[in-house]
């Protein structure tokens, strides 16, 4: 199995100088990027399935590093895209305690994976994505099996060819990241590739759901001063207005960038802008319809 093999380039790793280890790790990361490139058609199929099936919830399931990365990606969606916390969910073998500590034996339980998915009342409008570097983690198999039984769309992310969890998924993604510089330490290259794939999944889904205009994160939740400043700047740049005008519209919109942009672009009040967005969440589509 590739991720468990010994890396020929790092056999004398402990004898290398610091700068040599840095160079080696950079080289290995570059190889990992090539592995993601090779898997992009499978990534596209999974993302397209989520969009075309009008999936309401994307649920990541994993153990150890894989589980933590799923939880991380899911937790970043609400502040970045103002999604409901239930739209992207991360579950990890051993529960929240496993985010900080290794939980003995949790990943080896098929039934735990099944029960964690069943606890979410998964159904046909859900997509459960199992993540496992080895591609054979029992917890992930259980999660995918329960999801399939409930009629959910299933996907998987693994780092070995013909991995066992691929057989449990409608849309398997296999990113062959290869041996680690520390044998079996899949938090390294394998973890990097998993994070890249998860970035693509959550980001592209939200782009296509109207959460982004151009390259602006127009659905950002302004939860701190930095994001508040960013939100006002977006309104200014998109509409071509001065700061005072942009800030005024932004405050009248109850700090909602998309509403403020439509208010200024179409010269309408906040309530009318909100109604337009209720019918069509994409700024671009609302503006196009208004012009056409």
C-alpha positions as CSV (number, residue, x, y, z in Angstrom):
1,X,0.0,0.0,0.0
2,X,1.6,3.2,-1.2
3,X,1.0,5.4,1.9
4,X,2.6,2.7,4.1
5,X,5.6,2.0,1.9
6,X,9.1,3.3,2.8
7,X,10.2,6.4,1.0
8,X,13.5,5.8,-0.8
9,X,14.4,9.5,-0.7
10,X,14.2,9.8,3.1
11,X,15.9,6.6,4.3
12,X,18.6,8.6,6.1
13,X,16.2,11.4,7.2
14,X,17.6,11.8,10.7
15,X,21.1,12.5,9.2
16,X,19.9,15.3,7.0
17,X,20.5,19.0,7.8
18,X,17.4,21.2,8.5
19,X,17.6,22.9,5.1
20,X,17.8,19.5,3.4
21,X,14.7,18.3,5.2
22,X,12.9,21.4,4.2
23,X,13.9,21.0,0.6
24,X,12.8,17.3,0.7
25,X,9.4,18.2,2.2
26,X,8.8,20.8,-0.4
27,X,9.7,18.4,-3.2
28,X,7.3,15.8,-1.8
29,X,4.6,18.4,-1.5
30,X,5.0,19.2,-5.2
31,X,4.6,15.5,-6.0
32,X,1.4,15.6,-3.9
33,X,0.0,18.4,-6.1
34,X,0.6,16.3,-9.2
35,X,-1.4,13.5,-7.6
36,X,-4.4,15.9,-7.0
37,X,-4.1,17.0,-10.6
38,X,-4.3,13.4,-11.7
39,X,-7.6,12.9,-9.8
40,X,-9.4,16.0,-10.9
41,X,-11.9,14.3,-13.2
42,X,-13.2,12.2,-10.2
43,X,-13.3,15.4,-8.0
44,X,-15.4,17.1,-10.7
45,X,-17.9,14.1,-10.8
46,X,-18.5,14.3,-7.1
47,X,-19.0,18.1,-7.1
48,X,-21.3,17.9,-10.1
49,X,-23.4,15.2,-8.4
50,X,-23.9,17.4,-5.3
51,X,-25.0,20.3,-7.5
52,X,-27.2,18.3,-9.8
53,X,-28.9,16.4,-7.0
54,X,-29.7,19.5,-5.1
55,X,-27.9,18.1,-2.0
56,X,-28.9,19.9,1.2
57,X,-26.1,18.6,3.4
58,X,-22.5,17.5,2.7
59,X,-21.2,15.3,5.5
60,X,-17.6,14.4,5.9
61,X,-16.7,11.3,7.9
62,X,-13.2,10.3,8.9
63,X,-10.8,9.3,11.7
64,X,-7.6,10.9,13.0
65,X,-6.1,13.5,10.6
66,X,-8.7,12.7,7.9
67,X,-11.6,13.3,10.3
68,X,-10.0,16.5,11.6
69,X,-9.6,17.9,8.1
70,X,-13.2,17.2,7.4
71,X,-14.3,19.0,10.5
72,X,-12.0,21.9,9.7
73,X,-13.4,22.3,6.2
74,X,-17.0,22.1,7.3
75,X,-16.4,24.6,10.1
76,X,-15.0,27.2,7.7
77,X,-18.1,27.3,5.5
78,X,-20.4,29.4,7.8
79,X,-18.0,32.3,8.2
80,X,-16.8,32.2,4.6
81,X,-20.0,31.6,2.8
82,X,-22.7,32.3,5.5
83,X,-24.0,28.8,5.1
84,X,-26.1,27.2,7.7
85,X,-24.0,25.1,10.1
86,X,-26.0,22.0,9.0
87,X,-25.1,22.4,5.3
88,X,-21.5,21.2,5.7
89,X,-20.9,18.8,8.6
90,X,-17.8,17.0,9.8
91,X,-18.0,13.9,11.9
92,X,-14.9,12.2,13.4
93,X,-14.4,8.8,15.0
94,X,-14.4,9.3,18.8
95,X,-16.4,12.6,18.6
96,X,-15.2,16.1,19.4
97,X,-12.6,14.9,21.9
98,X,-10.8,13.2,19.0
99,X,-10.1,16.7,17.5
100,X,-7.5,17.2,20.2
101,X,-6.6,13.7,21.4
102,X,-6.2,10.2,19.9
103,X,-9.1,8.1,20.9
104,X,-8.1,4.5,21.3
105,X,-9.8,2.1,18.9
106,X,-12.4,4.6,17.6
107,X,-11.4,4.3,14.0
108,X,-11.6,0.5,14.1
109,X,-15.3,0.4,14.8
110,X,-17.6,-0.1,11.8
111,X,-20.7,0.2,14.0
112,X,-19.5,3.6,15.4
113,X,-19.4,5.0,11.8
114,X,-22.8,3.6,11.1
115,X,-24.3,5.1,14.3
116,X,-22.7,8.5,13.8
117,X,-24.3,8.7,10.3
118,X,-27.6,7.3,11.5
119,X,-27.7,9.9,14.3
120,X,-27.9,12.6,11.6
121,X,-31.0,11.1,10.0
122,X,-29.3,10.9,6.6
123,X,-31.4,10.6,3.5
124,X,-31.5,11.1,-0.3
125,X,-30.7,14.8,-0.1
126,X,-27.5,14.2,1.7
127,X,-24.0,13.4,0.5
128,X,-21.7,11.6,2.8
129,X,-18.0,11.7,1.9
130,X,-15.7,9.2,3.7
131,X,-12.1,10.3,4.1
132,X,-9.3,7.8,4.8
133,X,-5.6,8.0,3.7
134,X,-5.3,4.2,3.8
135,X,-8.7,3.7,2.2
136,X,-9.6,0.9,4.5
137,X,-10.6,2.6,7.9
138,X,-13.5,0.6,9.4
139,X,-15.2,3.7,10.8
140,X,-15.4,5.2,7.4
141,X,-16.7,2.0,5.8
142,X,-19.4,2.0,8.4
143,X,-20.3,5.6,7.7
144,X,-20.5,5.0,4.0
145,X,-22.5,1.8,4.4
146,X,-25.1,3.5,6.6
147,X,-25.3,6.4,4.1
148,X,-25.9,4.2,1.1
149,X,-28.6,2.2,3.0
150,X,-30.4,5.5,3.8
151,X,-30.3,6.5,0.1
152,X,-27.7,9.2,0.3
153,X,-25.2,10.1,-2.4
154,X,-21.8,8.8,-1.3
155,X,-18.3,9.8,-2.1
156,X,-14.8,8.9,-0.8
157,X,-11.3,10.4,-0.6
158,X,-8.4,8.1,-0.2
159,X,-4.7,8.1,-1.0
160,X,-4.2,4.6,-2.4
161,X,-5.2,3.0,-5.7
162,X,-8.2,0.6,-5.6
163,X,-8.8,1.4,-2.0
164,X,-11.4,-0.5,0.0
165,X,-13.6,2.5,0.7
166,X,-13.9,3.2,-3.0
167,X,-16.2,0.2,-3.3
168,X,-18.5,1.8,-0.8
169,X,-18.8,5.1,-2.7
170,X,-20.8,6.3,-5.7
171,X,-18.1,8.8,-6.5
172,X,-14.7,7.6,-5.2
173,X,-11.7,9.9,-5.4
174,X,-8.3,8.3,-5.2
175,X,-5.3,10.7,-4.8
176,X,-2.1,8.5,-4.9
177,X,0.1,10.7,-2.8
178,X,2.7,7.9,-2.3
179,X,5.1,7.1,0.6
180,X,5.6,9.7,3.3
181,X,9.1,11.0,4.3
182,X,8.3,9.5,7.7
183,X,7.0,6.1,6.9
184,X,3.2,5.9,7.4
185,X,2.8,9.5,8.7
186,X,-0.1,10.3,6.5
187,X,-0.7,13.7,8.2
188,X,2.0,14.9,5.8
189,X,1.5,14.5,2.0
190,X,-1.8,12.5,2.3
191,X,-3.2,15.1,4.6
192,X,-2.2,17.9,2.3
193,X,-3.9,16.3,-0.7
194,X,-7.0,15.7,1.4
195,X,-7.2,19.3,2.4
196,X,-6.8,20.4,-1.2
197,X,-9.6,18.2,-2.4
198,X,-11.9,19.3,0.5
199,X,-11.1,22.9,-0.5
200,X,-12.2,22.2,-4.0
201,X,-15.4,20.5,-2.9
202,X,-16.7,23.1,-0.5
203,X,-15.5,26.1,-2.4
204,X,-16.8,25.1,-5.8
205,X,-20.2,24.0,-4.4
206,X,-20.6,27.4,-2.8
207,X,-19.4,29.3,-5.8
208,X,-22.0,27.6,-7.9
209,X,-24.7,28.3,-5.4
210,X,-24.2,32.0,-5.7
211,X,-22.1,32.6,-2.7
212,X,-19.4,34.3,-4.7
213,X,-19.6,37.1,-7.2
214,X,-16.5,37.4,-9.5
215,X,-14.0,36.5,-6.9
216,X,-15.7,38.3,-4.0
217,X,-17.0,36.3,-1.0
218,X,-20.3,38.2,-1.1
219,X,-22.0,36.0,1.5
220,X,-19.3,36.5,4.1
221,X,-20.5,36.6,7.7
222,X,-19.0,39.8,9.1
223,X,-18.2,38.4,12.5
224,X,-15.2,40.6,13.3
225,X,-13.7,44.0,12.4
226,X,-11.5,42.6,9.6
227,X,-14.5,41.0,7.9
228,X,-16.6,44.1,8.4
229,X,-14.0,46.2,6.6
230,X,-13.8,43.6,3.8
231,X,-17.5,43.6,3.4
232,X,-17.7,47.4,3.0
233,X,-14.8,47.3,0.5
234,X,-16.6,44.7,-1.5
235,X,-19.7,46.8,-1.8
236,X,-17.5,49.8,-2.9
237,X,-15.5,47.8,-5.5
238,X,-18.5,46.0,-7.0
239,X,-20.7,49.0,-7.3
240,X,-18.0,51.7,-7.9
241,X,-19.3,53.9,-5.1
242,X,-17.4,55.9,-2.5
243,X,-17.0,54.6,1.0
244,X,-19.7,56.7,2.7
245,X,-22.3,55.6,0.2
246,X,-21.3,52.0,0.3
247,X,-21.2,52.0,4.1
248,X,-24.7,53.6,4.3
249,X,-26.2,50.9,2.0
250,X,-24.4,48.2,3.9
251,X,-25.8,49.3,7.3
252,X,-29.3,49.7,5.8
253,X,-29.0,46.2,4.5
254,X,-28.3,44.9,8.0
255,X,-24.7,44.2,7.1
256,X,-25.6,42.0,4.1
257,X,-23.2,42.5,1.2
258,X,-25.4,41.1,-1.6
259,X,-28.4,43.2,-0.5
260,X,-26.3,46.3,-0.3
261,X,-24.8,45.7,-3.8
262,X,-28.3,45.3,-5.3
263,X,-29.6,48.4,-3.5
264,X,-26.8,50.5,-5.1
265,X,-26.7,48.8,-8.5
266,X,-30.5,48.9,-9.0
267,X,-31.3,51.9,-6.9
268,X,-33.8,50.0,-4.8
269,X,-34.6,49.7,-1.1
270,X,-33.3,46.9,1.1
271,X,-36.6,45.1,1.3
272,X,-36.9,44.9,-2.5
273,X,-33.3,43.7,-2.8
274,X,-34.0,41.0,-0.2
275,X,-37.0,39.8,-2.2
276,X,-35.0,39.5,-5.4
277,X,-32.4,37.5,-3.5
278,X,-35.0,35.2,-2.1
279,X,-36.1,34.3,-5.6
280,X,-32.5,34.0,-6.9
281,X,-29.5,34.0,-4.6
282,X,-27.0,34.9,-7.2
283,X,-26.2,38.6,-7.6
284,X,-25.1,38.0,-11.2
285,X,-28.4,36.4,-12.1
286,X,-30.5,39.1,-10.4
287,X,-28.6,41.8,-12.2
288,X,-28.7,40.0,-15.6
289,X,-32.5,39.5,-15.2
290,X,-33.0,43.2,-14.4
291,X,-31.0,44.3,-17.5
292,X,-32.6,41.8,-19.8
